[in-house]
Amino acid sequence: MADKAPKRVPARTLVARVDGLFAGAGASFETRAVEALDLAFEGLAGDRHGGATRRTGGREPWYVRRTEIRNERQMSIVSRDELAAVASDMAIDRLEPESIGANMTLAGIERLSWLPPRTLMFFEGGATLKVDGDNSPCRASGRAIVRQFEDRPDLERAFVRHAQHRRGLVAWVEKPGRIALGASVELRLPEQWIYE
C-alpha cells in the first residue's frame, strides 16, 4: 500500500485582545484580577504555576510522581465564551476564570482551546508565549468551583466532564515582557497535519 500524504493546513495568523489578567498568590490555586502581568523566563513570579521547572503529577503517569521536569504550564489561558458554555452545561450561572486558576482571558478567538501546540502569541508590549497544548480539566478546579456553589458538591466531577476541550490552553514564556489589560495579541498558528 502506498503512503498517503496527510492533509496539511497551512500556517496562519489570528488577532485577539486580552480581556482579563489574573495572578496567583503563592500556594493558592485561585487567582485575582490585575491590570498587567510582568513575565520572566520562569513565568509569573509568585504564581503557583511559575518556575522554570515543575513537579509531575497525575497528568504524567510515565514518571514517578513529583519528578522534576521542564515547566510548560507557566500560563493558563481561557476564553470567557468557552467558560460560559461550560457553566451552562453544568447548570450554574457563571464560571469565573479566577476560580479555576486562569492567568488570562482572550477575546476574539473562536474555540480557543482547540488552538494547536506551537502556536505563538505575540503581545503588544513585547512578550511572547508559546502554546504547549490544551489544558485538561482537573478536580482541583472542580473543588474551587464547589467552594462558590457549596450546595453543589457534584460540580467537582462535573467540571472535569463538561470542560473537556473547553478548559483553555497552557503556555510557557518564550520571550519575557509585560502584558497589559486590553492589549492586542497576534497568534501565529503553525502548519498542521495529522500523523497517522
C-alpha positions as CSV (number, residue, x, y, z in Angstrom):
1,M,0.0,0.0,0.0
2,A,1.4,3.4,-1.0
3,D,1.9,6.0,1.7
4,K,-0.9,8.5,1.7
5,A,0.3,12.1,2.4
6,P,-1.5,13.7,5.4
7,K,-3.8,16.6,4.8
8,R,-1.9,19.8,5.6
9,V,-3.4,23.0,6.9
10,P,-1.2,26.0,6.2
11,A,0.1,28.3,8.8
12,R,-2.0,31.4,9.5
13,T,-2.3,34.4,11.8
14,L,-5.2,35.4,14.0
15,V,-5.7,38.5,16.2
16,A,-7.2,38.7,19.6
17,R,-7.4,41.0,22.7
18,V,-6.5,40.5,26.3
19,D,-9.8,41.0,28.2
20,G,-8.7,39.6,31.6
21,L,-5.4,39.2,33.5
22,F,-5.0,37.2,36.8
23,A,-2.2,36.5,39.2
24,G,-1.9,33.9,41.9
25,A,-1.0,34.5,45.5
26,G,1.6,31.9,46.3
27,A,0.3,28.4,47.0
28,S,-3.4,29.4,46.4
29,F,-4.9,27.7,43.4
30,E,-7.3,30.6,42.7
31,T,-6.1,33.8,41.1
32,R,-7.1,37.5,41.3
33,A,-7.7,40.2,38.7
34,V,-4.7,42.5,37.9
35,E,-4.0,45.3,35.4
36,A,-0.8,43.8,34.0
37,L,1.5,40.8,34.2
38,D,5.3,41.1,34.1
39,L,6.6,37.8,32.7
40,A,10.1,36.4,33.0
41,F,11.5,33.2,31.5
42,E,10.3,31.5,34.7
43,G,6.7,32.7,34.1
44,L,4.9,34.8,36.6
45,A,6.7,35.5,39.8
46,G,4.8,34.3,42.9
47,D,2.2,32.4,40.8
48,R,1.6,28.7,41.8
49,H,2.5,27.6,38.3
50,G,5.5,29.8,37.9
51,G,9.1,28.5,37.6
52,A,11.4,27.1,35.1
53,T,10.6,23.5,36.3
54,R,7.7,21.8,37.9
55,R,6.9,18.5,39.7
56,T,4.9,15.8,37.9
57,G,1.5,14.6,38.9
58,G,-1.4,12.6,37.5
59,R,-1.0,14.2,34.1
60,E,2.4,12.4,33.6
61,P,1.8,8.8,34.6
62,W,5.1,7.8,32.8
63,Y,7.1,9.4,35.6
64,V,7.2,8.8,39.3
65,R,5.1,11.4,40.9
66,R,6.9,14.6,41.9
67,T,9.7,14.1,39.3
68,E,11.2,17.5,38.3
69,I,10.6,18.3,34.6
70,R,10.6,21.4,32.4
71,N,7.6,23.7,33.2
72,E,5.5,24.0,30.0
73,R,2.4,25.0,32.1
74,Q,3.5,28.5,33.3
75,M,0.4,30.3,32.0
76,S,-3.3,29.2,31.9
77,I,-5.2,31.0,29.1
78,V,-9.0,30.7,28.8
79,S,-12.0,32.1,26.9
80,R,-15.0,33.6,28.6
81,D,-17.2,32.2,25.8
82,E,-16.0,28.7,26.5
83,L,-16.4,29.1,30.2
84,A,-19.9,30.4,29.8
85,A,-20.7,27.3,27.7
86,V,-19.2,25.0,30.4
87,A,-21.2,26.8,33.1
88,S,-24.4,26.4,31.1
89,D,-23.8,22.6,30.7
90,M,-23.1,22.4,34.5
91,A,-26.3,24.3,35.2
92,I,-24.6,27.2,37.1
93,D,-25.0,30.9,36.4
94,R,-21.2,31.6,36.0
95,L,-17.7,30.2,35.8
96,E,-15.1,32.8,36.6
97,P,-11.5,32.5,35.3
98,E,-10.1,33.2,38.7
99,S,-11.9,30.3,40.3
100,I,-10.1,27.8,38.0
101,G,-6.6,29.4,38.4
102,A,-6.5,31.2,35.0
103,N,-3.9,33.8,34.3
104,M,-5.5,35.3,31.2
105,T,-8.7,35.5,29.1
106,L,-8.5,36.2,25.4
107,A,-11.4,37.6,23.3
108,G,-11.8,37.2,19.6
109,I,-10.7,33.6,19.1
110,E,-13.4,31.0,18.4
111,R,-12.7,27.7,20.0
112,L,-9.6,28.9,21.8
113,S,-9.0,25.6,23.5
114,W,-8.5,24.0,20.0
115,L,-5.5,26.1,19.0
116,P,-2.7,23.8,18.2
117,P,0.5,23.3,20.1
118,R,3.4,25.5,18.9
119,T,1.1,28.5,18.4
120,L,3.0,31.6,19.2
121,M,1.3,34.6,20.9
122,F,2.9,38.0,20.3
123,F,1.6,40.6,22.7
124,E,1.6,44.3,22.2
125,G,4.4,45.3,24.7
126,G,6.8,42.6,23.6
127,A,6.0,39.4,25.5
128,T,5.7,36.1,23.6
129,L,4.0,32.9,24.8
130,K,4.2,29.5,23.2
131,V,1.3,27.2,23.5
132,D,2.0,23.7,24.8
133,G,-1.5,22.4,24.3
134,D,-5.0,22.3,25.7
135,N,-5.4,22.3,29.4
136,S,-7.1,19.1,30.6
137,P,-9.7,20.0,33.3
138,C,-8.8,18.7,36.8
139,R,-10.6,18.1,40.0
140,A,-8.7,20.9,41.8
141,S,-10.5,23.3,39.6
142,G,-13.7,21.5,40.3
143,R,-13.2,21.8,44.1
144,A,-12.6,25.5,43.7
145,I,-15.9,25.8,41.9
146,V,-17.6,23.8,44.7
147,R,-16.4,26.4,47.2
148,Q,-18.5,29.0,45.3
149,F,-21.5,26.7,45.0
150,E,-21.4,24.8,48.3
151,D,-24.8,23.2,47.7
152,R,-23.5,21.5,44.6
153,P,-20.7,19.0,45.5
154,D,-21.4,17.3,42.2
155,L,-19.6,20.1,40.4
156,E,-16.1,18.8,41.2
157,R,-16.5,15.9,38.8
158,A,-19.0,17.7,36.5
159,F,-16.3,20.3,35.7
160,V,-13.9,17.6,34.6
161,R,-16.6,16.1,32.4
162,H,-18.0,19.2,30.8
163,A,-14.8,21.2,30.4
164,Q,-13.0,18.7,28.1
165,H,-11.5,20.7,25.2
166,R,-13.0,23.9,26.6
167,R,-10.7,24.5,29.6
168,G,-8.3,26.7,27.6
169,L,-4.6,26.4,27.0
170,V,-1.3,26.1,28.8
171,A,1.7,28.0,27.6
172,W,5.2,29.0,28.6
173,V,7.1,32.2,28.2
174,E,9.3,32.3,25.1
175,K,10.2,36.0,25.4
176,P,9.7,37.9,28.7
177,G,7.8,41.2,28.8
178,R,4.8,43.0,30.1
179,I,1.2,42.1,29.1
180,A,-1.4,44.8,29.9
181,L,-5.1,44.5,30.1
182,G,-6.7,45.4,26.7
183,A,-3.5,44.6,24.8
184,S,-3.8,43.2,21.3
185,V,-2.1,39.9,20.5
186,E,-1.2,38.3,17.2
187,L,-1.4,34.5,17.2
188,R,0.7,32.6,14.6
189,L,-0.6,29.1,14.2
190,P,1.9,26.6,12.7
191,E,1.3,24.4,9.7
192,Q,-0.8,21.5,10.9
193,W,-1.3,17.9,9.9
194,I,-2.3,14.6,11.4
195,Y,0.4,11.9,11.8
196,E,-1.2,8.5,11.2
